[in-house]
Amino acid sequence: MKTRTKSREMQKAPTIKSVRSPSVADDEPGDKQRGGVQSIDRGFAILEEVARNRDGISLAELSKRVGLHNSTTFHLVRTMVSLGYIRQMKDNKRYRVGRPLFALAASTLDEIEMVSLATPVLEDLSQETGESSHFAVRMGDNVMVAARTSGLGAFQLNDRLGVVRPAHNTALGKVILASLKPDQLERYLSRAKLTAHTAKSITNPEKLRKEIEEVRRTGIAYDDGEFDPELRCVAVPVYNFTGQIAGSIGISGPIWRLSIQTLQGRARTVQMAADRLSAEFGARKDKNG
């Protein structure tokens, strides 16, 4: 009898569930097991929730928002922290998105998408000012006109898309130079050929350095017939979501129609267009004041 009882107990033993801590692969109550796909779903849900909270979010609050146990959330967050996509602040232990995520997002905003976003803004800018509008990005020591629209006035500048212009003699280029760090600007000044295109072209490194300092101070760059003796231009920076300058936007027109005073008056309109385009690129509204 004892032997039979012992046999029955041994047969029942395997049906007893072991107790263990929840892990990444564990299901929450009511979930259906989907293996790795479920972990990816949860990981992105966590990442999106962290991104919504600019001041950071605690583990407990994060777990509550995404509907997971603290331990499950912790394991997933720890993995993303190790990869750099989430970071934990030392002072309050709250979680924020990491820099690699910004770099990853920035790489998706390529020239094609920027042109698509910039063109409607340039069209409205040309409509309002009557002048040609341009959006330029850095290309080595020069700038490239990535998008442009023509105004309603006579004698419009008809630059083709993709045209490369020198940075030191154009308003669009001066904005880009002003975005460089001091050491980067010094390296540029030491290697760049400051070619004269007109009698007003800046060819002296020290004079250009002072000009760029003024652009940094005011946030506005001018071209007073420095690239083309018949044209004047004004340009301002456009920012992306990382707070960095993504390019420059400006207008240009003949000198007999655009005096320096007129350009200064139009600078506010150009700035409004830049703010709009910066917002399209994901920049925070308070970036430019």
C-alpha positions as CSV (number, residue, x, y, z in Angstrom):
1,M,0.0,0.0,0.0
2,K,2.8,2.4,0.9
3,T,4.5,1.7,-2.4
4,R,1.4,2.4,-4.4
5,T,0.7,5.7,-2.6
6,K,4.3,6.8,-3.2
7,S,4.0,6.0,-6.9
8,R,0.8,8.0,-7.2
9,E,2.4,11.0,-5.5
10,M,5.4,10.8,-7.9
11,Q,3.1,10.7,-10.9
12,K,1.3,13.9,-9.7
13,A,4.5,15.8,-8.9
14,P,5.3,17.1,-12.5
15,T,2.0,18.9,-12.6
16,I,3.1,21.3,-9.8
17,K,4.2,24.7,-11.3
18,S,7.5,26.2,-10.3
19,V,7.5,29.7,-8.9
20,R,9.9,32.2,-10.6
21,S,10.2,35.9,-11.1
22,P,8.6,37.5,-14.2
23,S,11.1,38.0,-17.1
24,V,11.0,39.7,-20.4
25,A,9.4,36.7,-22.0
26,D,6.6,36.4,-19.4
27,D,3.1,37.2,-20.3
28,E,1.0,39.8,-18.5
29,P,-2.4,38.6,-17.3
30,G,-4.7,38.3,-20.4
31,D,-1.9,38.4,-22.9
32,K,-1.3,35.7,-25.5
33,Q,2.2,34.4,-25.9
34,R,3.8,35.8,-29.1
35,G,7.5,35.3,-28.2
36,G,9.9,37.9,-29.4
37,V,7.2,39.9,-31.2
38,Q,5.6,40.7,-27.9
39,S,8.8,41.9,-26.4
40,I,9.3,44.2,-29.4
41,D,5.7,45.5,-28.9
42,R,6.4,46.2,-25.3
43,G,9.8,47.8,-26.0
44,F,8.4,50.3,-28.5
45,A,5.5,51.1,-26.1
46,I,8.0,51.9,-23.4
47,L,10.2,53.9,-25.7
48,E,7.2,56.0,-27.0
49,E,6.0,56.6,-23.4
50,V,9.5,57.8,-22.3
51,A,9.7,60.1,-25.3
52,R,6.4,61.7,-24.4
53,N,7.8,62.8,-21.0
54,R,10.5,65.5,-21.6
55,D,11.2,65.7,-17.9
56,G,11.7,62.0,-17.5
57,I,9.4,59.3,-16.1
58,S,9.8,57.0,-13.1
59,L,9.8,53.2,-13.4
60,A,6.6,52.9,-11.4
61,E,4.8,55.5,-13.5
62,L,6.2,54.0,-16.7
63,S,5.0,50.5,-15.8
64,K,1.5,51.9,-15.0
65,R,1.3,53.8,-18.3
66,V,2.3,50.8,-20.4
67,G,0.3,48.3,-18.3
68,L,3.2,46.0,-17.3
69,H,4.6,44.7,-14.0
70,N,7.5,46.7,-12.6
71,S,9.8,43.8,-13.0
72,T,8.9,43.3,-16.7
73,T,9.3,47.0,-17.4
74,F,12.6,47.0,-15.6
75,H,14.1,44.2,-17.6
76,L,13.1,45.9,-20.9
77,V,14.2,49.3,-19.9
78,R,17.5,47.9,-18.6
79,T,18.2,46.4,-22.1
80,M,17.4,49.8,-23.8
81,V,19.6,51.6,-21.3
82,S,22.5,49.3,-22.2
83,L,21.9,50.1,-25.9
84,G,21.8,53.8,-25.2
85,Y,18.3,54.4,-26.5
86,I,17.0,55.2,-23.0
87,R,19.1,56.8,-20.2
88,Q,18.5,57.1,-16.5
89,M,19.2,60.5,-14.9
90,K,21.4,60.3,-11.8
91,D,19.7,62.8,-9.7
92,N,16.1,61.5,-9.7
93,K,16.5,58.1,-11.4
94,R,13.9,59.0,-14.0
95,Y,14.2,57.8,-17.5
96,R,14.6,59.9,-20.7
97,V,15.4,59.0,-24.3
98,G,19.0,58.6,-25.2
99,R,21.2,60.3,-27.8
100,P,21.4,57.4,-30.2
101,L,17.7,57.7,-30.7
102,F,18.1,61.3,-31.8
103,A,20.9,60.4,-34.2
104,L,18.7,57.6,-35.6
105,A,15.8,60.0,-36.2
106,A,18.0,62.7,-37.6
107,S,19.4,60.3,-40.3
108,T,15.9,59.8,-41.6
109,L,15.4,63.5,-42.4
110,D,17.4,63.4,-45.6
111,E,17.6,66.0,-48.4
112,I,14.5,64.7,-50.2
113,E,12.3,65.0,-47.2
114,M,13.7,68.4,-46.3
115,V,13.0,69.6,-49.8
116,S,9.4,68.3,-49.5
117,L,8.9,70.1,-46.3
118,A,10.7,73.3,-47.3
119,T,9.0,73.9,-50.7
120,P,5.6,74.9,-49.3
121,V,7.2,77.3,-46.8
122,L,9.3,78.9,-49.6
123,E,6.3,79.3,-51.8
124,D,4.5,81.2,-49.1
125,L,7.6,83.3,-48.4
126,S,8.0,84.2,-52.1
127,Q,4.3,85.0,-52.3
128,E,4.6,87.4,-49.3
129,T,7.8,89.1,-50.2
130,G,7.7,88.9,-54.0
131,E,11.3,87.7,-54.0
132,S,13.1,84.4,-54.7
133,S,13.3,82.2,-51.7
134,H,15.9,79.6,-51.0
135,F,16.7,76.8,-48.5
136,A,20.3,75.7,-48.4
137,V,22.3,73.0,-46.5
138,R,26.0,72.6,-45.9
139,M,28.1,70.8,-48.4
140,G,31.7,70.7,-47.2
141,D,33.0,74.3,-47.2
142,N,30.2,75.5,-49.4
143,V,26.4,75.5,-49.3
144,M,24.0,73.7,-51.7
145,V,20.6,75.2,-52.7
146,A,18.3,72.3,-51.9
147,A,15.0,74.0,-52.6
148,R,13.9,77.3,-54.2
149,T,10.9,79.2,-55.4
150,S,10.5,82.3,-57.6
151,G,8.7,85.5,-56.5
152,L,6.3,87.6,-58.3
153,G,8.6,90.6,-58.9
154,A,10.6,91.2,-62.1
155,F,14.3,90.1,-62.4
156,Q,14.2,87.0,-60.3
157,L,17.3,84.9,-59.4
158,N,16.9,81.6,-61.2
159,D,19.4,79.3,-59.5
160,R,18.9,75.7,-60.4
161,L,18.3,73.2,-57.6
162,G,21.5,71.6,-56.3
163,V,23.6,74.5,-57.2
164,V,26.6,74.9,-54.9
165,R,27.6,78.4,-53.7
166,P,30.5,79.6,-51.5
167,A,29.8,80.0,-47.9
168,H,31.8,83.1,-47.2
169,N,30.1,85.3,-49.9
170,T,26.4,84.4,-49.4
171,A,23.9,85.1,-46.7
172,L,22.8,81.4,-46.8
173,G,26.4,80.3,-46.3
174,K,27.2,82.8,-43.5
175,V,24.4,81.3,-41.5
176,I,25.9,77.8,-41.9
177,L,29.4,79.1,-40.9
178,A,27.8,80.7,-37.8
179,S,26.6,77.3,-36.8
180,L,30.2,75.9,-36.6
181,K,31.9,75.6,-33.3
182,P,34.8,78.0,-32.7
183,D,37.5,75.4,-33.5
184,Q,35.6,74.3,-36.6
185,L,35.3,77.8,-37.9
186,E,39.1,78.4,-37.3
187,R,39.9,75.3,-39.3
188,Y,37.6,76.5,-42.1
189,L,39.3,79.9,-42.1
190,S,42.7,78.2,-42.3
191,R,41.9,76.0,-45.3
192,A,39.2,77.8,-47.3
193,K,40.0,79.8,-50.3
194,L,38.1,83.1,-49.8
195,T,37.7,83.8,-53.4
196,A,36.5,87.3,-54.5
197,H,33.4,87.2,-56.8
198,T,32.7,90.9,-56.6
199,A,34.4,94.0,-55.3
200,K,32.4,93.6,-52.1
201,S,33.4,90.0,-51.5
202,I,35.0,89.2,-48.1
203,T,38.4,87.7,-48.6
204,N,40.1,88.6,-45.3
205,P,39.8,85.9,-42.7
206,E,39.7,88.3,-39.8
207,K,36.9,90.4,-41.4
208,L,35.0,87.2,-42.1
209,R,35.4,86.1,-38.5
210,K,33.9,89.4,-37.3
211,E,31.1,89.0,-39.8
212,I,30.3,85.5,-38.5
213,E,30.4,86.7,-34.9
214,E,27.7,89.3,-35.8
215,V,25.6,86.7,-37.5
216,R,25.8,84.6,-34.3
217,R,24.8,87.6,-32.2
218,T,21.8,88.7,-34.3
219,G,20.8,85.4,-36.0
220,I,20.6,87.2,-39.3
221,A,23.0,87.2,-42.3
222,Y,23.2,89.5,-45.2
223,D,24.8,89.4,-48.6
224,D,25.3,92.9,-50.0
225,G,26.3,92.2,-53.5
226,E,29.1,90.0,-52.4
227,F,28.5,87.0,-54.7
228,D,26.6,88.8,-57.5
229,P,27.0,92.6,-57.7
230,E,23.3,93.0,-58.8
231,L,21.8,91.0,-55.8
232,R,21.2,91.4,-52.1
233,C,20.1,88.6,-49.8
234,V,19.1,88.0,-46.2
235,A,19.0,84.6,-44.5
236,V,18.4,83.0,-41.1
237,P,19.0,79.6,-39.6
238,V,16.6,76.6,-39.6
239,Y,16.8,74.2,-36.7
240,N,16.0,70.5,-36.4
241,F,14.6,68.6,-33.4
242,T,18.0,68.2,-31.8
243,G,18.4,72.0,-31.6
244,Q,21.2,72.0,-34.3
245,I,21.1,74.1,-37.4
246,A,19.8,72.0,-40.3
247,G,20.2,74.7,-43.0
248,S,19.4,78.2,-43.8
249,I,16.5,80.0,-45.5
250,G,16.5,83.4,-47.2
251,I,15.3,85.6,-49.9
252,S,17.2,87.5,-52.7
253,G,16.5,90.2,-55.2
254,P,18.0,93.0,-57.2
255,I,19.9,95.7,-55.4
256,W,17.7,98.4,-56.9
257,R,14.6,96.8,-55.3
258,L,16.2,95.5,-52.1
259,S,18.0,98.2,-50.1
260,I,19.7,97.2,-46.9
261,Q,16.9,98.9,-45.0
262,T,14.3,96.9,-47.0
263,L,16.2,93.7,-46.3
264,Q,16.2,94.5,-42.6
265,G,12.5,95.0,-42.8
266,R,12.0,91.7,-44.5
267,A,14.1,89.8,-42.0
268,R,11.2,89.3,-39.7
269,T,9.1,87.7,-42.4
270,V,12.0,85.4,-43.3
271,Q,12.4,84.6,-39.6
272,M,8.7,83.6,-39.4
273,A,9.2,81.3,-42.3
274,A,12.3,79.8,-40.6
275,D,10.3,79.2,-37.4
276,R,7.6,77.4,-39.4
277,L,10.2,75.2,-41.2
278,S,12.0,74.5,-38.0
279,A,8.8,73.3,-36.5
280,E,8.3,71.0,-39.6
281,F,11.8,69.6,-38.8
282,G,10.7,68.9,-35.2
283,A,12.4,71.8,-33.5
284,R,10.9,73.0,-30.2
285,K,8.9,76.2,-30.4
286,D,11.0,77.9,-27.7
287,K,14.3,77.2,-29.6
288,N,14.3,80.5,-31.3
289,G,12.7,82.5,-28.5
